[in-house]
Amino acid sequence: MSKEREEFNNVMSRINEMLETMKFGSVTLIVQDGKVIQIEKKEKVRLK
C-alpha cells in the first residue's frame, strides 16, 4: 500500500472514531498543501 493511501486510511479511521462517539457537534479538517494536518472535534451537549 502506498504511503499516501495509508495516510488517507489513517485520517478516515480517526474521523470515523470521532463520529461514532459524538451525538451533536462538528468535525473540522485543517488542510495544508493538499494534506490533512489537523482534525478538530467540537462536541455539544444538549440539556433537556
C-alpha positions as CSV (number, residue, x, y, z in Angstrom):
1,M,0.0,0.0,0.0
2,S,1.3,3.4,-0.9
3,K,2.2,5.9,1.9
4,E,-0.5,8.4,0.6
5,R,-3.1,5.7,0.7
6,E,-2.0,4.6,4.2
7,E,-2.2,8.3,5.5
8,F,-5.7,8.6,3.9
9,N,-6.9,5.5,5.6
10,N,-5.5,6.7,8.9
11,V,-7.3,10.1,8.6
12,M,-10.6,8.4,7.6
13,S,-10.3,5.9,10.6
14,R,-9.8,8.8,13.0
15,I,-12.7,10.7,11.6
16,N,-14.9,7.6,11.8
17,E,-13.9,7.1,15.5
18,M,-14.8,10.7,16.3
19,L,-18.2,10.5,14.5
20,E,-19.1,7.2,16.3
21,T,-18.7,8.8,19.8
22,M,-20.4,12.1,19.0
23,K,-24.1,12.8,19.2
24,F,-24.1,16.6,18.4
25,G,-21.2,18.7,17.1
26,S,-18.8,19.1,14.3
27,V,-15.5,17.7,13.0
28,T,-13.2,20.2,11.2
29,L,-10.3,19.2,8.9
30,I,-7.4,21.6,8.6
31,V,-5.6,21.1,5.3
32,Q,-2.2,22.4,4.2
33,D,-0.7,21.7,0.8
34,G,-3.5,19.3,0.0
35,K,-2.9,17.1,3.1
36,V,-4.9,16.9,6.3
37,I,-2.6,18.2,9.1
38,Q,-5.1,18.5,11.9
39,I,-8.6,17.2,12.9
40,E,-10.7,19.2,15.4
41,K,-13.7,17.8,17.2
42,K,-16.2,20.2,18.8
43,E,-18.9,18.3,20.7
44,K,-22.1,19.8,22.1
45,V,-24.1,18.5,24.9
46,R,-27.9,19.1,24.8
47,L,-29.6,19.6,28.1
48,K,-33.3,18.7,28.3
